[in-house]
Amino acid sequence: VSQGFDRKLEINGVGYRAETKGKVLVLNLGFSHPIEYPLPEGISAKVEKNLITLSGIDKEALGAAAAKIRSFRPPEPYKGKGVKYIEEQILRKVGKAAG
């Protein structure tokens, strides 16, 4: 492996944000407390605005870390708030106003 792999996650939602503190990814996702996720060995994270870029050499560990971060607040179908993969399409539902 010469260049490694990377996975991009996007955060959507008012007040939702992420930051890195050393090897810990701190996520504020609308809960009463911030979520501190220690990154696995060999995985690094870079945060810019609402975009989290995970990179590393081990593709399996990278995918597992991205899936774990997404599982903290998966995107919901009405407003699309949550953490999603950058290439993911969210199936949106109409609300009760359209009923």
Phi, psi and omega in degrees: 000121183263327184238351178080188182236159174217155180224133182250134177239143180243137178254124177241133177145147180289124179083359178278128178206166181222154174207159178252138174233091184068238179262021181240133176260119181257121183244129172252105187239032175089001175276173181284354181219151174285149178262123178255115181248111176288126182288140178297163180297130179091357179250131177239152182234146176227131183243130173221114185053249183253023183239126176251125178248114176262137179218151180179176183270324182276110184293324181292316179294324179295315178295322179293320179294318179296320179293323179294317179296319179295328184289343178295324177205082179294155182295137180264152192281351185269310179249348180081015180286143178135193180253126181224159172291149185296329182267000184283138175258127180266126175284114184269144177250151173280149181279190181286347178291333180276348185291000000 
